[in-house]
Amino acid sequence: MASSVMQPSMYIQTRPGLTEDEVEEVKQVFDSLDIEGVGFIDPLKLRSSMQSLGFKARDQAVFQMVAEIEKRFNKPIVFEDLLDLLTADMGSRATRDELYRIFSLFDEDETGFITIKELRKAARELGEEVSEEELQEIVRRVDSNNDQKISVDDFYNIMSKKTFP
C-alpha cells in the first residue's frame, strides 16, 4: 500500500482518549475503503464503496458521515482525515477526571477498586434488583486482570466505550 500511515501508538499521542485498538479499527475501515490500495479514498466514490461493503442507505449515521465527508472534502481523503471524522465525537465523551469522580462514588472504602459488595450496595440504593450472578457477570466482563474487582482503569475503559463487551 502506498500510504505512509503512522503506527496506531503515534495517533494515540496526538489524539488523547483514543486507544490503539480504536485507531486500528479506523485503519481497517480505511483500508477496506481504499479499494485500489493507493493510500487515499476518492470522496466521490465513498458512498458506493460503503454500499459495496454492505452498509445500507438506511444506516443513517453512516450516511450522514458520508454526506459530511462529501461536503468537506474536495480532495482525496487520507487516513488522518477519516480518523478525525470517525473520532470527532470522542471529545464529547466523559473525561477521565469526570469518570474518576463517578468511580469514587462506587469505591466507598477508597481502596481504588469497586467490589461486588460495593456494586450490590449501589444497585440497592438505586432501587435496582440485581442478582448475585448478574453482579458477578458485570465484574467478570469489566475486570481486566481477573481479581474480581473493578479498577479505575477498568472503569474508565468500559465507561469510555460505546458498547459493553
Secondary structure, 3 states (H helix, E strand, C coil): CCCCCCCHHHHHHHCCCCCHHHHHHHHHHHHHHCCCCCCCECCCCHHHHHHHCCCCCCCHHHHHHHHHHHHHCCCCECHHHHHHHHHHHHHHCCCHHHHHHHHHHHCCCCCCEECHHHHHHHHHHCCCCCCHHHHHHHHHHHCCCCCCCEEHHHHHHHHCCCCCC
